[in-house]
Amino acid sequence: MPGHRALCAAGGGAERLRAADPARDQSFFLVATTRAQLEFLRFPLGGLPNKDATRALASELGLAVADKPDSQDICFVPDGNYAALIEKLRPGAAEAGEIVHLDGRVLGRHEGVLRYTIGQRRGLGIGGGEPLFVVRLEPEARRVVVGPRAALATRRVPLTEVNWLGEGAFEDAPAEGWEIEAKVRSTRPPVPARLLPRGGAAAEVELRTPEEGVAPGQACVFYAPEGTRVLGGGWITRG
């Protein structure tokens, strides 16, 4: 059933909040929503406790989607063929190249960096030996870089295009930065971190404990510590 599960609290300035149902919360995907836009937004599903309650309400209102199966794909890729979509938008990402170990060894070939994600282990096609994971993608060089799992651990996350919804101006942060909870992937819970502005709309997030699979181009969303308020977010860039 459609509808973003987030909350927007008005009165004294709009705020963006996590949904009441943490399993269905989609506030992560609204990372670029600005203060001005929040004044015009409402998320009617955000306060419902679970999907059963949503379906019950839809049935009560006579909506045909009350029993519609859950969607398994994002709306603009209905057939699930993400590679085809990326190839259309970024043709160079479909060009073949090398699979290279962190130590410089060439281990094999690939048919386009678009077919790989940071943290991927299966489907690399480079034979046996030690377990290897994708630790970095270098699209300009058409290179997939692999290494041991330990190489995935990241504590410092550089960001660009930060959208700040917290108190005060982003550039007026205290010297020690802000204590936040940061979410670097949509399927993971927020974790304790520190947010440090780096000039303009750039920032760096220092994670208290290392996270795996942090990838440039993905979002990093900030939440108030032990609370429901969304403080903003930015886009992960290469350090």
Wavefront OBJ file of the C-alpha trace (Angstrom):
o trace
v 0.000 0.000 0.000
v 1.445 3.406 -0.962
v 2.441 6.197 1.385
v 5.610 7.189 3.170
v 5.672 6.134 6.792
v 7.140 9.168 8.443
v 5.683 11.897 10.602
v 5.630 15.650 10.201
v 4.974 17.656 13.353
v 3.724 21.199 12.823
v 3.404 24.078 15.249
v 6.330 26.359 15.977
v 7.999 25.133 12.788
v 7.582 21.799 11.079
v 9.712 18.846 12.138
v 10.330 15.482 10.542
v 9.936 12.457 12.824
v 10.372 8.715 12.609
v 7.237 6.687 11.992
v 5.507 5.021 14.936
v 6.270 1.585 13.436
v 10.089 1.291 13.273
v 9.863 -1.697 10.928
v 8.072 0.456 8.334
v 9.755 3.802 8.955
v 10.815 5.475 5.690
v 12.239 8.710 7.069
v 15.643 7.613 5.732
v 14.433 8.088 2.147
v 13.285 11.661 2.820
v 16.832 12.845 3.519
v 16.632 15.778 1.079
v 13.307 17.163 2.355
v 13.863 20.789 3.427
v 12.256 22.834 6.209
v 10.242 24.805 3.649
v 8.902 21.610 2.078
v 7.947 20.154 5.459
v 5.487 23.001 5.984
v 3.405 21.572 3.121
v 3.796 17.839 3.846
v 1.680 15.409 5.826
v 2.250 11.668 6.226
v -1.073 10.118 7.252
v 0.324 6.605 7.733
v 3.189 7.641 10.012
v 1.248 7.464 13.262
v -0.287 4.030 12.705
v 1.252 1.270 14.853
v 1.695 -1.383 12.137
v 0.673 -2.577 8.671
v -2.360 -4.448 10.012
v -3.756 -1.161 11.321
v -3.184 0.439 7.927
v -5.019 -2.351 6.139
v -7.877 -2.228 8.629
v -8.284 1.512 8.080
v -8.190 1.073 4.299
v -10.836 -1.638 4.521
v -13.023 0.541 6.727
v -12.789 3.314 4.120
v -13.612 0.925 1.289
v -10.247 1.318 -0.485
v -9.482 -1.316 -3.126
v -5.831 -1.542 -2.001
v -6.713 -2.845 1.469
v -5.643 -6.389 0.556
v -2.999 -5.505 -2.019
v 0.260 -7.494 -1.525
v 3.293 -5.570 -0.306
v 5.461 -4.106 -3.059
v 8.887 -5.713 -3.400
v 10.419 -3.143 -5.782
v 10.801 0.610 -5.937
v 8.050 2.161 -8.011
v 10.155 3.293 -10.972
v 11.763 -0.150 -11.443
v 8.646 -2.349 -11.548
v 10.420 -5.311 -13.141
v 13.279 -5.293 -10.632
v 15.911 -4.836 -13.366
v 18.041 -2.227 -11.611
v 21.068 -2.873 -13.828
v 19.109 -1.943 -16.957
v 17.946 1.326 -15.382
v 21.471 2.309 -14.306
v 22.869 1.364 -17.711
v 20.355 3.701 -19.322
v 21.242 6.587 -16.983
v 24.993 5.938 -16.764
v 26.116 3.964 -19.846
v 29.746 3.883 -18.729
v 28.816 1.862 -15.646
v 28.068 -1.120 -17.900
v 31.564 -1.274 -19.420
v 33.735 -4.282 -18.572
v 36.823 -3.956 -16.400
v 39.080 -5.591 -13.833
v 38.407 -7.046 -10.405
v 41.440 -6.072 -8.320
v 42.541 -7.044 -4.817
v 43.510 -4.289 -2.384
v 47.110 -5.466 -2.696
v 47.076 -4.783 -6.450
v 46.563 -8.293 -7.804
v 44.195 -8.593 -10.756
v 41.826 -11.439 -9.861
v 39.375 -11.399 -12.734
v 37.047 -9.420 -14.986
v 33.585 -7.968 -14.572
v 30.820 -6.877 -16.949
v 30.160 -3.466 -15.412
v 30.561 -1.858 -11.961
v 26.789 -1.303 -11.897
v 26.386 -4.996 -11.059
v 28.270 -4.681 -7.757
v 27.629 -3.091 -4.374
v 29.908 -2.286 -1.450
v 29.990 -5.274 0.910
v 28.982 -7.810 -1.749
v 30.523 -11.268 -1.428
v 28.509 -13.603 -3.630
v 28.662 -13.575 -7.400
v 32.151 -12.139 -7.770
v 33.282 -15.008 -9.989
v 36.887 -14.998 -8.801
v 37.251 -18.544 -7.497
v 38.031 -19.897 -4.050
v 40.574 -18.895 -1.435
v 39.947 -16.363 1.323
v 36.460 -14.811 1.524
v 36.564 -11.524 -0.400
v 34.129 -8.612 -0.406
v 33.676 -5.569 -2.602
v 35.332 -2.760 -0.628
v 35.420 -0.029 -3.261
v 34.078 0.795 -6.721
v 36.164 2.933 -9.081
v 33.794 3.694 -11.975
v 36.199 6.067 -13.718
v 38.754 3.261 -14.010
v 36.005 0.612 -14.467
v 37.544 -1.217 -11.495
v 35.983 -3.319 -8.721
v 38.272 -3.489 -5.686
v 37.917 -6.431 -3.299
v 39.473 -7.358 0.016
v 38.906 -9.082 3.386
v 35.849 -8.255 5.457
v 37.942 -6.212 7.886
v 38.568 -3.694 5.092
v 34.852 -2.818 5.048
v 34.856 -1.371 8.570
v 34.431 2.424 8.495
v 34.334 4.935 11.338
v 34.613 8.257 9.461
v 31.973 9.099 6.864
v 32.530 12.222 4.701
v 29.342 13.927 3.486
v 28.305 16.543 0.958
v 25.063 18.450 0.276
v 24.033 18.300 3.929
v 20.390 19.185 4.563
v 20.181 20.410 8.173
v 16.856 20.395 10.072
v 18.266 20.758 13.568
v 18.333 23.792 15.830
v 20.256 26.844 14.644
v 22.412 27.235 11.565
v 24.461 24.236 10.473
v 27.656 26.295 10.254
v 27.221 27.482 13.873
v 27.839 24.051 15.351
v 29.690 23.803 18.673
v 33.393 23.071 18.388
v 32.853 19.446 19.378
v 30.046 19.025 16.827
v 26.662 17.478 17.525
v 25.931 14.190 19.232
v 23.550 12.293 16.934
v 22.468 8.864 15.848
v 23.450 8.140 12.238
v 21.922 5.724 9.773
v 24.096 4.797 6.775
v 21.852 2.153 5.196
v 18.071 1.956 5.076
v 17.986 -1.561 6.537
v 20.129 -0.801 9.590
v 19.206 0.912 12.843
v 20.734 4.301 13.703
v 23.963 4.158 15.718
v 25.626 6.703 18.041
v 27.873 9.172 16.226
v 29.218 12.714 16.169
v 28.441 15.177 13.357
v 31.194 17.678 12.447
v 30.598 20.474 9.874
v 33.492 20.902 7.424
v 32.527 24.142 5.723
v 29.618 24.972 3.462
v 27.333 21.986 3.030
v 30.102 19.461 3.795
v 30.430 17.453 7.002
v 31.941 14.362 8.532
v 30.234 11.791 10.717
v 32.369 9.948 13.274
v 30.721 6.620 14.117
v 31.234 5.339 17.660
v 31.586 1.813 16.329
v 32.657 0.861 12.788
v 30.002 0.130 10.158
v 30.406 -2.102 7.127
v 29.195 -1.366 3.624
v 29.362 2.435 3.789
v 29.220 3.463 0.128
v 29.686 6.805 -1.692
v 26.444 7.991 -3.250
v 24.245 6.609 -0.482
v 22.515 8.713 2.145
v 23.518 9.202 5.769
v 20.615 10.401 7.920
v 20.910 12.115 11.315
v 18.536 11.480 14.223
v 18.351 13.057 17.647
v 19.956 10.751 20.250
v 17.401 8.382 21.780
v 14.584 10.303 20.134
v 12.308 10.338 17.127
v 13.292 13.637 15.520
v 15.135 13.630 12.179
v 17.918 16.236 12.229
v 18.767 16.037 8.524
v 21.222 14.143 6.403
v 23.679 14.237 3.545
v 25.211 12.199 0.748
v 28.217 9.994 1.403
v 31.222 10.952 -0.697
v 34.719 9.572 -1.156
v 37.110 10.621 1.581
l 1 2 3 4 5 6 7 8 9 10 11 12 13 14 15 16 17 18 19 20 21 22 23 24 25 26 27 28 29 30 31 32 33 34 35 36 37 38 39 40 41 42 43 44 45 46 47 48 49 50 51 52 53 54 55 56 57 58 59 60 61 62 63 64 65 66 67 68 69 70 71 72 73 74 75 76 77 78 79 80 81 82 83 84 85 86 87 88 89 90 91 92 93 94 95 96 97 98 99 100 101 102 103 104 105 106 107 108 109 110 111 112 113 114 115 116 117 118 119 120 121 122 123 124 125 126 127 128 129 130 131 132 133 134 135 136 137 138 139 140 141 142 143 144 145 146 147 148 149 150 151 152 153 154 155 156 157 158 159 160 161 162 163 164 165 166 167 168 169 170 171 172 173 174 175 176 177 178 179 180 181 182 183 184 185 186 187 188 189 190 191 192 193 194 195 196 197 198 199 200 201 202 203 204 205 206 207 208 209 210 211 212 213 214 215 216 217 218 219 220 221 222 223 224 225 226 227 228 229 230 231 232 233 234 235 236 237 238 239
